[in-house]
Amino acid sequence: MKTLLLVRHSKSDWPEDMDDFDRPLTELGKTNAPKMARLLKDKSVEIDTFISSPAKRALHTCELFSEVFGKPYSTEKTLYNPREASFENLIYSLDDSINSVALFSHNNGISNFANSLTDEIVNLPTSGVVAYQIDCDKWSDFEMAKKKFLYFYSPKNFNQ
């Protein structure tokens, strides 16, 4: 059994004359990312590794999660402006010793991929997290494996 978490980057800013790739997190984004990470940790969610888009806002979100969990992270360029195949190809290449992975990316790609996995429809807001149980022992079997929606968390969980 494997676990896949999809995390949309935290709230970001778009200063004038700044390339999309270099957009930083807002103060709200810097607050919400560790809150979401602590929520997962408090719920005893296990994450073996974190993989992020190299874009500044996604990478900073990933770094904040990584700090809370005390786990390593890496970057993967295909998670920037991703298509469903970008996620699938990355997942197929994961080492089978990894049982739980969190992928940090961007909309529309990350929500589209999430919605292709099960009948549970989600539109990931910034800092949103959705998780799936994947019924396989090898990531290379991901495509045909049964996928079960586990949970969806949004920063709105804190602001009710």
DSSP file (Angstrom, degrees, kcal/mol; ACC not computed):
  #  RESIDUE AA STRUCTURE BP1 BP2  ACC     N-H-->O    O-->H-N    N-H-->O    O-->H-N    TCO  KAPPA ALPHA  PHI   PSI    X-CA   Y-CA   Z-CA
    1    1 A M              0   0    0      0, 0.0     2,-0.3     0, 0.0   134,-0.2   0.000 360.0 360.0 360.0 135.9    0.0    0.0    0.0
    2    2 A K  E     -A  134   0A   0    132,-2.7   132,-3.2   136,-0.1     2,-0.4  -0.846 360.0-142.4-122.3 159.8    1.3    3.5   -0.9
    3    3 A T  E     -Ab 133 100A   0     96,-2.6    98,-2.1    -2,-0.3     2,-0.5  -0.994  10.5-166.0-127.6 130.7    0.0    7.0    0.0
    4    4 A L  E     -Ab 132 101A   0    128,-2.5   128,-2.4    -2,-0.4     2,-0.4  -0.966   3.3-170.5-116.4 124.4    0.0    9.9   -2.4
    5    5 A L  E     -Ab 131 102A   0     96,-2.8    98,-2.8    -2,-0.5     2,-0.5  -0.950   5.8-159.9-112.8 135.4   -0.5   13.5   -1.1
    6    6 A L  E     -Ab 130 103A   0    124,-2.9   124,-2.1    -2,-0.4     2,-0.5  -0.969  10.8-173.4-114.9 126.5   -1.0   16.4   -3.5
    7    7 A V  E     -Ab 129 104A   0     96,-3.1    98,-2.2    -2,-0.5     2,-0.4  -0.975  15.1-146.7-125.4 123.5   -0.3   19.8   -2.1
    8    8 A R  E     - b   0 105A   0    120,-2.1   119,-1.1    -2,-0.5    98,-0.2  -0.708  38.7 -97.4 -84.5 140.5   -1.0   23.1   -4.0
    9    9 A H        -     0   0    0     96,-2.1   118,-1.2    -2,-0.4   119,-0.3  -0.067  45.6 -98.3 -52.6 156.6    1.4   25.8   -3.2
   10   10 A S        -     0   0    0     47,-0.5    19,-0.1   116,-0.3    -1,-0.1  -0.156  60.1 -58.0 -72.1 171.3    0.5   28.4   -0.5
   11   11 A K        -     0   0    0    115,-0.1    15,-2.4    14,-0.1    18,-0.3  -0.243  65.4-164.9 -54.2 129.3   -0.9   31.8   -1.3
   12   12 A S  B     -F   25   0B   0     13,-0.3    13,-0.3    -3,-0.1     2,-0.2  -0.799  15.0-131.3-122.7 162.4    1.5   33.8   -3.4
   13   13 A D        -     0   0    0     11,-2.9    44,-0.1    -2,-0.3    13,-0.0  -0.593   5.4-152.1-101.8 165.4    2.0   37.3   -4.5
   14   14 A W        -     0   0    0     -2,-0.2     3,-0.1     9,-0.1     4,-0.1  -0.571  18.5-167.1-139.7  74.6    2.6   38.6   -8.1
   15   15 A P    >   -     0   0    0      0, 0.0     3,-1.2     0, 0.0     8,-0.0  -0.197  37.4 -84.2 -60.0 154.0    4.7   41.8   -7.8
   16   16 A E  T 3  S+     0   0    0      1,-0.2     3,-0.1     3,-0.0     0, 0.0  -0.219 112.5  14.8 -56.1 147.3    5.0   43.9  -11.0
   17   17 A D  T 3  S+     0   0    0      1,-0.2     2,-0.5    -3,-0.1    -1,-0.2   0.760  95.5 132.3  58.5  29.0    7.6   42.9  -13.5
   18   18 A M    <   -     0   0    0     -3,-1.2    -1,-0.2    -4,-0.1     2,-0.1  -0.939  58.1-122.3-114.2 134.1    8.1   39.5  -11.8
   19   19 A D    >   -     0   0    0     -2,-0.5     3,-1.3     1,-0.1     4,-0.3  -0.414  24.8-118.4 -67.0 144.9    8.2   36.3  -13.8
   20   20 A D  G >  S+     0   0    0      1,-0.3     3,-1.5     2,-0.2    -1,-0.1   0.869 112.9  59.5 -51.3 -41.8    5.6   33.7  -12.8
   21   21 A F  G 3  S+     0   0    0      1,-0.3    35,-2.2    34,-0.1    36,-0.3   0.799 105.6  48.6 -59.7 -31.2    8.3   31.2  -11.8
   22   22 A D  G <  S+     0   0    0     -3,-1.3    -1,-0.3    33,-0.2    -2,-0.2   0.305  75.8 135.6 -97.2   7.7    9.7   33.6   -9.2
   23   23 A R    <   -     0   0    0     -3,-1.5    34,-0.5    -4,-0.3    -9,-0.1  -0.363  44.9-143.1 -62.3 129.5    6.5   34.6   -7.4
   24   24 A P        -     0   0    0      0, 0.0   -11,-2.9     0, 0.0     2,-0.2  -0.409  19.7 -96.1 -88.8 167.4    7.0   34.6   -3.6
   25   25 A L  B     -F   12   0B   0    -13,-0.3   -13,-0.3    31,-0.1     2,-0.1  -0.524  35.7-126.3 -75.3 148.2    4.6   33.5   -0.9
   26   26 A T     >  -     0   0    0    -15,-2.4     4,-2.2    -2,-0.2     5,-0.2  -0.339  33.8 -98.1 -79.7 173.9    2.5   36.2    0.8
   27   27 A E  H  > S+     0   0    0      1,-0.2     4,-1.3     2,-0.2     5,-0.1   0.898 128.7  53.1 -61.4 -38.7    2.5   36.5    4.6
   28   28 A L  H  > S+     0   0    0      1,-0.2     4,-3.1     2,-0.2     3,-0.3   0.916 108.0  50.6 -61.5 -42.4   -0.7   34.4    4.6
   29   29 A G  H  > S+     0   0    0    -18,-0.3     4,-2.0     1,-0.2    -2,-0.2   0.894 107.9  52.1 -61.6 -40.5    1.0   31.8    2.5
   30   30 A K  H  < S+     0   0    0     -4,-2.2    -1,-0.2     1,-0.2    -2,-0.2   0.752 115.3  43.4 -68.1 -24.1    3.9   31.6    4.9
   31   31 A T  H  X S+     0   0    0     -4,-1.3     4,-1.3    -3,-0.3    -2,-0.2   0.876 113.2  48.8 -84.8 -44.1    1.5   31.2    7.8
   32   32 A N  H  X S+     0   0    0     -4,-3.1     4,-2.8     1,-0.2     5,-0.2   0.856 101.6  62.1 -70.1 -36.1   -0.8   28.6    6.2
   33   33 A A  H  X S+     0   0    0     -4,-2.0     4,-2.3     1,-0.2    -1,-0.2   0.952 108.7  39.7 -59.5 -52.8    1.8   26.2    4.9
   34   34 A P  H  > S+     0   0    0      0, 0.0     4,-2.7     0, 0.0    -1,-0.2   0.846 113.5  57.0 -67.1 -29.2    3.2   25.2    8.3
   35   35 A K  H  X S+     0   0    0     -4,-1.3     4,-2.3     2,-0.2    -2,-0.2   0.940 109.2  45.1 -61.7 -45.8   -0.3   25.2    9.8
   36   36 A M  H  X S+     0   0    0     -4,-2.8     4,-2.2     2,-0.2    -1,-0.2   0.910 112.8  51.0 -64.6 -41.0   -1.3   22.6    7.2
   37   37 A A  H  X S+     0   0    0     -4,-2.3     4,-2.6    -5,-0.2    -2,-0.2   0.921 110.9  48.0 -62.3 -43.4    1.9   20.6    7.8
   38   38 A R  H  X S+     0   0    0     -4,-2.7     4,-3.1     2,-0.2    -1,-0.2   0.876 107.7  56.2 -65.9 -36.1    1.2   20.6   11.6
   39   39 A L  H  X S+     0   0    0     -4,-2.3     4,-1.3     2,-0.2    -1,-0.2   0.944 110.9  44.2 -57.9 -47.7   -2.4   19.6   11.0
   40   40 A L  H  <>S+     0   0    0     -4,-2.2     5,-2.5     1,-0.2     3,-0.3   0.926 114.5  48.5 -63.2 -44.6   -1.1   16.5    9.0
   41   41 A K  H ><5S+     0   0    0     -4,-2.6     3,-1.9     1,-0.2    -2,-0.2   0.908 108.9  53.4 -63.4 -41.5    1.5   15.8   11.6
   42   42 A D  H 3<5S+     0   0    0     -4,-3.1    -1,-0.2     1,-0.3    -2,-0.2   0.777 106.4  53.8 -63.5 -26.2   -1.0   16.1   14.5
   43   43 A K  T 3<5S-     0   0    0     -4,-1.3    -1,-0.3    -3,-0.3    -2,-0.2   0.248 120.0-113.8 -91.0  12.1   -3.2   13.5   12.6
   44   44 A S  T < 5 +     0   0    0     -3,-1.9     2,-0.4     1,-0.2    -3,-0.2   0.793  53.6 170.2  61.1  32.5   -0.2   11.2   12.5
   45   45 A V      < -     0   0    0     -5,-2.5     2,-0.5    -6,-0.1    -1,-0.2  -0.615  24.9-143.2 -73.2 128.9    0.2   11.4    8.7
   46   46 A E        +     0   0    0     -2,-0.4     2,-0.4    53,-0.0    55,-0.0  -0.820  21.1 178.5 -95.2 130.5    3.4    9.7    7.6
   47   47 A I        -     0   0    0     -2,-0.5    54,-0.2     1,-0.1     3,-0.1  -0.977  12.4-171.9-133.1 120.3    5.3   11.3    4.7
   48   48 A D        -     0   0    0     52,-1.8     2,-0.3    -2,-0.4    53,-0.2   0.871  69.9  -2.3 -78.9 -38.6    8.6    9.7    3.6
   49   49 A T  E     -c  101   0A   0     51,-1.3    53,-2.0    22,-0.1     2,-0.4  -0.986  57.8-137.6-154.0 160.3    9.6   12.4    1.2
   50   50 A F  E     -cd 102  73A   0     22,-1.3    24,-1.9    -2,-0.3     2,-0.4  -0.965  14.0-170.5-122.8 135.6    8.5   15.7   -0.4
   51   51 A I  E     -cd 103  74A   0     51,-2.8    53,-2.6    -2,-0.4     2,-0.3  -0.996  13.9-173.5-130.5 128.9    8.9   16.6   -4.1
   52   52 A S  E     -cd 104  75A   0     22,-2.6    24,-2.7    -2,-0.4    27,-0.2  -0.867  32.5-107.3-125.5 152.0    8.3   20.1   -5.3
   53   53 A S        -     0   0    0     51,-1.8    24,-0.2    -2,-0.3     9,-0.1  -0.459  38.3-125.1 -57.3 145.8    8.0   22.1   -8.4
   54   54 A P  S    S+     0   0    0      0, 0.0    -1,-0.1     0, 0.0    23,-0.1   0.561  74.2 118.9 -78.6  -5.7   11.1   24.3   -8.5
   55   55 A A  S  > S-     0   0    0      1,-0.1     4,-2.9    22,-0.1     3,-0.4  -0.342  77.1-116.4 -60.5 142.1    9.0   27.5   -8.8
   56   56 A K  H  > S+     0   0    0    -35,-2.2     4,-2.6     1,-0.2     5,-0.2   0.848 110.0  49.0 -52.4 -45.9    9.6   29.7   -5.8
   57   57 A R  H  > S+     0   0    0    -34,-0.5     4,-1.5   -36,-0.3   -47,-0.5   0.881 116.2  42.2 -68.0 -38.0    6.1   29.6   -4.3
   58   58 A A  H  > S+     0   0    0     -3,-0.4     4,-2.6     2,-0.2    -2,-0.2   0.916 115.1  50.0 -72.0 -43.8    5.8   25.8   -4.5
   59   59 A L  H  X S+     0   0    0     -4,-2.9     4,-2.7     1,-0.2    -2,-0.2   0.904 110.1  49.8 -63.2 -41.7    9.4   25.2   -3.3
   60   60 A H  H  X S+     0   0    0     -4,-2.6     4,-2.1    -5,-0.3    -1,-0.2   0.905 110.7  50.6 -64.3 -40.2    8.9   27.5   -0.3
   61   61 A T  H  X S+     0   0    0     -4,-1.5     4,-2.0    -5,-0.2    -2,-0.2   0.938 111.8  48.0 -59.0 -47.4    5.7   25.7    0.6
   62   62 A C  H  X S+     0   0    0     -4,-2.6     4,-3.0     1,-0.2    -2,-0.2   0.903 108.9  53.4 -60.8 -43.4    7.5   22.4    0.4
   63   63 A E  H  X S+     0   0    0     -4,-2.7     4,-2.2     1,-0.2    -1,-0.2   0.895 107.8  51.0 -60.2 -40.3   10.4   23.7    2.5
   64   64 A L  H  X S+     0   0    0     -4,-2.1     4,-1.6     2,-0.2    -1,-0.2   0.898 112.7  45.4 -66.1 -40.5    7.9   24.8    5.2
   65   65 A F  H  X S+     0   0    0     -4,-2.0     4,-2.3     2,-0.2     5,-0.2   0.929 111.4  53.5 -63.5 -46.0    6.3   21.3    5.2
   66   66 A S  H  X>S+     0   0    0     -4,-3.0     4,-1.9     1,-0.2     5,-1.4   0.873 106.2  52.7 -58.7 -40.1    9.7   19.6    5.2
   67   67 A E  H  <5S+     0   0    0     -4,-2.2    -1,-0.2     2,-0.2    -2,-0.2   0.922 109.4  48.6 -62.3 -44.7   10.8   21.6    8.3
   68   68 A V  H  <5S+     0   0    0     -4,-1.6    -2,-0.2     1,-0.2    -1,-0.2   0.903 120.4  37.0 -62.8 -41.5    7.7   20.6   10.3
   69   69 A F  H  <5S-     0   0    0     -4,-2.3    -1,-0.2     2,-0.1    -2,-0.2   0.648  99.4-133.6 -86.6 -16.0    8.2   16.9    9.3
   70   70 A G  T  <5 +     0   0    0     -4,-1.9    -3,-0.2    -5,-0.2    -4,-0.1   0.882  62.0 131.1  63.5  37.7   12.0   16.9    9.5
   71   71 A K      < -     0   0    0     -5,-1.4    -1,-0.2    -6,-0.1    -2,-0.1  -0.846  59.4-101.4-122.4 157.2   12.1   15.1    6.2
   72   72 A P        -     0   0    0      0, 0.0   -22,-1.3     0, 0.0     2,-0.3  -0.265  32.7-163.4 -74.1 162.7   14.1   15.6    3.0
   73   73 A Y  E     -d   50   0A   0    -24,-0.2     2,-0.3   -22,-0.0   -22,-0.2  -0.958   6.8-172.0-140.4 161.1   12.7   17.2   -0.2
   74   74 A S  E     -d   51   0A   0    -24,-1.9   -22,-2.6    -2,-0.3     2,-0.3  -0.893  20.9-118.3-141.5 172.4   13.8   17.4   -3.8
   75   75 A T  E     -d   52   0A   0     -2,-0.3     2,-0.4   -24,-0.2   -22,-0.2  -0.860  14.9-167.4-117.1 154.4   12.6   19.3   -6.8
   76   76 A E    >   -     0   0    0    -24,-2.7     3,-2.1    -2,-0.3     4,-0.2  -0.941  14.8-150.6-141.4 115.3   11.2   18.1  -10.1
   77   77 A K  G >  S+     0   0    0     -2,-0.4     3,-1.7     1,-0.3    -1,-0.1   0.755  92.3  68.2 -60.8 -26.4   10.9   20.5  -13.0
   78   78 A T  G 3  S+     0   0    0      1,-0.3    -1,-0.3     8,-0.1     5,-0.3   0.605  85.8  70.5 -72.2  -8.1    7.9   18.7  -14.5
   79   79 A L  G <  S+     0   0    0     -3,-2.1    27,-0.5   -27,-0.2     2,-0.5   0.507  80.8  87.4 -84.0  -3.7    5.8   19.7  -11.5
   80   80 A Y  S <  S-     0   0    0     -3,-1.7    25,-0.0     1,-0.3   -59,-0.0  -0.860 112.3  -5.4 -93.9 128.2    5.8   23.3  -12.8
   81   81 A N  S    S-     0   0    0     -2,-0.5    -1,-0.3     1,-0.1    -2,-0.1   0.948 102.7-169.3  51.7  53.4    3.0   23.9  -15.3
   82   82 A P        -     0   0    0      0, 0.0     2,-0.3     0, 0.0    -1,-0.1  -0.313  23.6-157.2 -80.6 155.4    2.2   20.2  -15.0
   83   83 A R    >>  -     0   0    0     -5,-0.3     4,-1.3    -2,-0.1     3,-0.9  -0.731  42.6 -96.7-111.4 169.4   -0.1   17.9  -17.0
   84   84 A E  H 3> S+     0   0    0     -2,-0.3     4,-2.3     1,-0.3     3,-0.4   0.903 126.3  56.3 -54.6 -41.6   -1.6   14.7  -15.7
   85   85 A A  H 3> S+     0   0    0      1,-0.2     4,-2.8     2,-0.2    -1,-0.3   0.803  98.4  62.2 -62.8 -28.7    1.2   12.8  -17.4
   86   86 A S  H <> S+     0   0    0     -3,-0.9     4,-1.6     2,-0.2    -1,-0.2   0.932 108.6  41.4 -61.3 -45.3    3.8   14.9  -15.6
   87   87 A F  H  X S+     0   0    0     -4,-1.3     4,-2.7    -3,-0.4    -2,-0.2   0.937 115.3  50.6 -66.5 -47.1    2.5   13.5  -12.3
   88   88 A E  H  X S+     0   0    0     -4,-2.3     4,-2.7     1,-0.2     5,-0.2   0.924 109.8  49.1 -59.3 -47.1    2.1   10.0  -13.6
   89   89 A N  H  X S+     0   0    0     -4,-2.8     4,-1.1     1,-0.2    -1,-0.2   0.891 112.7  48.3 -62.4 -39.3    5.7    9.8  -15.0
   90   90 A L  H  < S+     0   0    0     -4,-1.6     4,-0.4    -5,-0.3     3,-0.4   0.935 111.9  49.2 -64.4 -45.9    7.1   11.1  -11.7
   91   91 A I  H >< S+     0   0    0     -4,-2.7     3,-1.5     1,-0.2    -2,-0.2   0.908 107.1  55.0 -61.3 -43.5    5.1    8.6   -9.7
   92   92 A Y  H 3< S+     0   0    0     -4,-2.7    -1,-0.2     1,-0.3    -2,-0.2   0.821 107.7  51.5 -58.8 -30.5    6.2    5.7  -11.9
   93   93 A S  T 3< S+     0   0    0     -4,-1.1    -1,-0.3    -3,-0.4    -2,-0.2   0.495  82.8 118.2 -89.0  -3.2    9.8    6.6  -11.3
   94   94 A L  S <  S-     0   0    0     -3,-1.5    45,-0.3    -4,-0.4     2,-0.2  -0.317  74.3-105.7 -65.2 145.3    9.6    6.7   -7.5
   95   95 A D    >   -     0   0    0      1,-0.1     3,-1.9    44,-0.1    -1,-0.1  -0.506  24.1-129.8 -68.1 136.7   11.7    4.3   -5.5
   96   96 A D  T 3  S+     0   0    0      1,-0.3    -1,-0.1    -2,-0.2    -2,-0.1   0.629 103.0  72.8 -69.0 -11.9    9.6    1.5   -4.1
   97   97 A S  T 3  S+     0   0    0      2,-0.0     2,-0.6    41,-0.0    -1,-0.3   0.683  79.8  88.8 -73.2 -16.0   11.1    2.0   -0.6
   98   98 A I    <   +     0   0    0     -3,-1.9     3,-0.1     1,-0.2    41,-0.1  -0.738  51.2 173.7 -82.4 117.9    9.0    5.3   -0.5
   99   99 A N        +     0   0    0     -2,-0.6   -96,-2.6     1,-0.3     2,-0.4   0.706  68.4  29.3 -96.0 -23.7    5.6    4.4    1.0
  100  100 A S  E     +b    3   0A   0    -98,-0.2   -52,-1.8   -96,-0.0   -51,-1.3  -0.986  66.8 177.7-143.0 127.8    4.3    8.0    1.2
  101  101 A V  E     -bc   4  49A   0    -98,-2.1   -96,-2.8    -2,-0.4     2,-0.5  -0.976  17.1-151.9-132.6 143.3    5.1   11.0   -1.0
  102  102 A A  E     -bc   5  50A   0    -53,-2.0   -51,-2.8    -2,-0.4     2,-0.5  -0.973  12.5-160.1-114.1 125.5    3.8   14.6   -1.0
  103  103 A L  E     -bc   6  51A   0    -98,-2.8   -96,-3.1    -2,-0.5     2,-0.5  -0.911   3.4-155.8-107.2 129.3    4.0   16.4   -4.4
  104  104 A F  E     +bc   7  52A   0    -53,-2.6   -51,-1.8    -2,-0.5     2,-0.2  -0.911  34.8 128.9-109.1 122.6    3.9   20.2   -4.4
  105  105 A S  E     -b    8   0A   0    -98,-2.2   -96,-2.1    -2,-0.5     2,-0.3  -0.667  44.8 -84.7-152.8-156.8    2.6   21.8   -7.6
  106  106 A H     >  -     0   0    0    -27,-0.5     4,-2.8    -2,-0.2     2,-0.3  -0.833  42.5 -75.3-129.7 155.5    0.2   24.3   -9.2
  107  107 A N  T  4 S+     0   0    0     -2,-0.3   -26,-0.1     1,-0.2    16,-0.0  -0.631 101.6  27.9 -81.7 151.7   -3.3   24.6  -10.5
  108  108 A N  T  > S+     0   0    0     -2,-0.3     4,-2.6   -27,-0.1    -1,-0.2  -0.997 124.5  48.5 -87.3 -15.7   -4.9   23.8  -12.9
  109  109 A G  H  > S+     0   0    0      1,-0.2     4,-2.4     2,-0.2    -2,-0.2   0.867 110.6  48.4 -56.5 -44.4   -2.6   20.7  -13.3
  110  110 A I  H  X S+     0   0    0     -4,-2.8     4,-2.4     2,-0.2    -1,-0.2   0.897 114.7  44.7 -70.1 -38.9   -2.7   19.5   -9.7
  111  111 A S  H  > S+     0   0    0      2,-0.2     4,-2.5     1,-0.2    11,-0.3   0.905 113.0  51.8 -69.5 -40.1   -6.5   19.7   -9.3
  112  112 A N  H  X S+     0   0    0     -4,-2.6     4,-0.8     2,-0.2    -2,-0.2   0.921 111.8  46.7 -60.7 -43.4   -7.0   18.1  -12.7
  113  113 A F  H >X S+     0   0    0     -4,-2.4     3,-1.1    -5,-0.2     4,-0.6   0.939 111.1  51.6 -64.3 -46.1   -4.7   15.2  -11.7
  114  114 A A  H >X S+     0   0    0     -4,-2.4     3,-1.3     1,-0.3     4,-0.8   0.906 108.9  51.4 -55.9 -42.1   -6.4   14.8   -8.4
  115  115 A N  H 3< S+     0   0    0     -4,-2.5    -1,-0.3     1,-0.3    -2,-0.2   0.643 102.7  60.0 -74.1 -13.1   -9.8   14.6  -10.1
  116  116 A S  H << S+     0   0    0     -3,-1.1    -1,-0.3    -4,-0.8    -2,-0.2   0.592  96.8  63.4 -84.8 -10.2   -8.6   12.0  -12.5
  117  117 A L  H << S-     0   0    0     -3,-1.3     2,-0.2    -4,-0.6    30,-0.2   0.880 113.7  -7.1 -86.1 -40.1   -7.8    9.6   -9.6
  118  118 A T  S  < S-     0   0    0     -4,-0.8    -1,-0.1     2,-0.3    30,-0.1  -0.810  74.5 -94.3-143.3-177.7  -11.2    8.9   -8.0
  119  119 A D  S    S+     0   0    0     -2,-0.2     2,-0.6     2,-0.1    -4,-0.1   0.574  92.0 104.6 -79.3  -9.4  -14.8   10.0   -8.2
  120  120 A E        -     0   0    0     -6,-0.1     2,-0.5     1,-0.0    -2,-0.3  -0.642  66.1-148.3 -75.5 116.5  -14.1   12.5   -5.3
  121  121 A I        +     0   0    0     -2,-0.6     2,-0.4    -5,-0.1    -2,-0.1  -0.754  22.3 172.5 -93.3 127.7  -13.9   16.0   -7.0
  122  122 A V        -     0   0    0     -2,-0.5     2,-0.5   -11,-0.3    -7,-0.2  -0.973  26.6-159.2-131.2 147.5  -11.6   18.5   -5.4
  123  123 A N        -     0   0    0     -2,-0.4    -2,-0.0    -9,-0.1   -16,-0.0  -0.913  30.7-137.3-121.1 100.8  -10.5   22.0   -6.4
  124  124 A L        -     0   0    0     -2,-0.5   -13,-0.1   -16,-0.1     3,-0.1  -0.397  16.1-156.3 -66.4 118.7   -7.3   22.5   -4.5
  125  125 A P    >   -     0   0    0      0, 0.0     3,-2.4     0, 0.0  -117,-0.3  -0.347  46.4 -65.4 -78.5 172.3   -7.1   26.0   -3.0
  126  126 A T  T 3  S+     0   0    0      1,-0.3  -116,-0.3    -2,-0.1  -117,-0.2  -0.405 130.0  14.6 -59.4 138.2   -3.8   27.4   -2.1
  127  127 A S  T 3  S+     0   0    0   -118,-1.2    -1,-0.3  -119,-1.1  -117,-0.2   0.470  96.3 147.3  69.9   6.5   -2.3   25.3    0.7
  128  128 A G    <   -     0   0    0     -3,-2.4  -120,-2.1  -119,-0.3     2,-0.4  -0.430  31.2-160.9 -72.6 146.6   -4.9   22.6    0.0
  129  129 A V  E     +AE   7 153A   0     24,-2.7    24,-2.9  -122,-0.2     2,-0.4  -0.995  11.0 179.7-131.0 131.6   -3.9   19.0    0.6
  130  130 A V  E     -AE   6 152A   0   -124,-2.1  -124,-2.9    -2,-0.4     2,-0.3  -0.989  10.6-162.3-129.0 142.5   -5.6   15.9   -0.8
  131  131 A A  E     -AE   5 151A   0     20,-2.4    19,-3.0    -2,-0.4    20,-1.0  -0.940   6.2-170.1-131.2 150.0   -4.5   12.3   -0.1
  132  132 A Y  E     -AE   4 149A   0   -128,-2.4  -128,-2.5    -2,-0.3     2,-0.5  -0.985  20.9-133.6-136.2 143.5   -5.1    8.9   -1.7
  133  133 A Q  E     -AE   3 148A   0     15,-3.0    15,-2.6    -2,-0.3     2,-0.6  -0.869  23.1-155.6 -93.4 129.4   -4.3    5.4   -0.8
  134  134 A I  E     -AE   2 147A   0   -132,-3.2  -132,-2.7    -2,-0.5     2,-2.1  -0.934  11.1-139.9-111.7 119.6   -2.8    3.5   -3.7
  135  135 A D        +     0   0    0     11,-2.9    11,-0.5    -2,-0.6     2,-0.3  -0.506  66.3  91.9 -82.5  76.3   -3.3   -0.3   -3.7
  136  136 A C        -     0   0    0     -2,-2.1    -2,-0.1     9,-0.1     3,-0.1  -0.981  61.9-147.3-157.8 160.9    0.1   -1.3   -4.9
  137  137 A D  S    S+     0   0    0     -2,-0.3     2,-0.4     1,-0.2    -1,-0.1   0.600  91.0  51.7-102.3 -19.9    3.6   -2.3   -3.6
  138  138 A K  S >  S-     0   0    0      1,-0.1     3,-2.0  -136,-0.0    -1,-0.2  -0.970  73.0-142.6-121.6 132.3    5.4   -0.8   -6.6
  139  139 A W  G >  S+     0   0    0     -2,-0.4     3,-2.0   -45,-0.3     4,-0.2   0.791 100.5  70.1 -61.9 -26.6    4.9    2.7   -7.9
  140  140 A S  G 3  S+     0   0    0      1,-0.3     3,-0.3   -46,-0.2    -1,-0.3   0.692  93.7  57.5 -64.9 -16.1    5.3    1.4  -11.4
  141  141 A D  G <> S+     0   0    0     -3,-2.0     4,-1.2     1,-0.2     3,-0.4   0.286  75.2 109.9 -93.0   9.3    1.9   -0.3  -10.9
  142  142 A F  T X4  +     0   0    0     -3,-2.0     3,-0.5     1,-0.2    -1,-0.2   0.871  67.0  59.0 -53.7 -46.5    0.2    3.1  -10.1
  143  143 A E  T 34 S+     0   0    0     -3,-0.3    -1,-0.2     1,-0.3    -2,-0.1   0.896 116.0  31.5 -56.1 -46.3   -1.8    3.4  -13.3
  144  144 A M  T 34 S+     0   0    0     -3,-0.4    -1,-0.3     2,-0.1    -2,-0.2   0.556  96.4 110.2 -90.9  -8.2   -3.8    0.1  -12.8
  145  145 A A  S << S-     0   0    0     -4,-1.2     2,-0.2    -3,-0.5    -9,-0.1  -0.348  77.7-106.1 -69.9 146.8   -3.8    0.2   -9.0
  146  146 A K        -     0   0    0    -11,-0.5   -11,-2.9    -2,-0.0     2,-0.4  -0.543  36.9-153.6 -69.7 135.6   -7.1    0.9   -7.1
  147  147 A K  E     -E  134   0A   0    -30,-0.2     2,-0.5    -2,-0.2   -13,-0.2  -0.948   8.6-165.8-118.9 133.2   -7.0    4.4   -5.7
  148  148 A K  E     -E  133   0A   0    -15,-2.6   -15,-3.0    -2,-0.4     2,-0.2  -0.974  22.4-125.1-122.7 126.2   -9.0    5.4   -2.6
  149  149 A F  E     +E  132   0A   0     -2,-0.5   -17,-0.2   -17,-0.2     3,-0.1  -0.486  30.1 176.4 -63.6 130.6   -9.7    9.0   -1.5
  150  150 A L  E     -     0   0A   0    -19,-3.0     2,-0.3     1,-0.4   -18,-0.2   0.831  51.9 -34.0-104.2 -51.9   -8.5    9.5    2.1
  151  151 A Y  E     -E  131   0A   0    -20,-1.0   -20,-2.4     2,-0.0     2,-0.4  -0.989  38.2-145.7-166.6 162.8   -9.0   13.2    2.9
  152  152 A F  E     -E  130   0A   0     -2,-0.3     2,-0.4   -22,-0.2   -22,-0.2  -0.987  18.9-174.1-138.1 127.2   -9.0   16.8    1.8
  153  153 A Y  E     -E  129   0A   0    -24,-2.9   -24,-2.7    -2,-0.4    -2,-0.0  -0.965   1.9-176.5-125.6 143.0   -7.9   19.7    3.9
  154  154 A S    >   -     0   0    0     -2,-0.4     3,-2.5   -26,-0.2     4,-0.3  -0.920  42.1-111.4-129.8 154.3   -8.0   23.4    3.2
  155  155 A P  G >> S+     0   0    0      0, 0.0     3,-2.1     0, 0.0     4,-0.6   0.767 114.2  75.1 -57.2 -21.9   -6.8   26.4    5.2
  156  156 A K  G >4 S+     0   0    0      1,-0.3     3,-0.6     2,-0.2    -3,-0.0   0.738  77.2  75.3 -62.2 -20.3  -10.5   27.1    5.6
  157  157 A N  G <4 S+     0   0    0     -3,-2.5     3,-0.3     1,-0.2    -1,-0.3   0.770 100.1  43.7 -59.3 -23.7  -10.5   24.3    8.1
  158  158 A F  G <4 S+     0   0    0     -3,-2.1    -1,-0.2    -4,-0.3    -2,-0.2   0.630 109.3  56.5 -93.9 -15.9   -8.7   26.8   10.5
  159  159 A N    <<        0   0    0     -3,-0.6    -1,-0.2    -4,-0.6    -2,-0.1  -0.116 360.0 360.0-113.0  36.1  -11.0   29.7    9.7
  160  160 A Q              0   0    0     -3,-0.3    -1,-0.2     0, 0.0    -2,-0.1   0.443 360.0 360.0 -99.7 360.0  -14.4   28.5   10.6
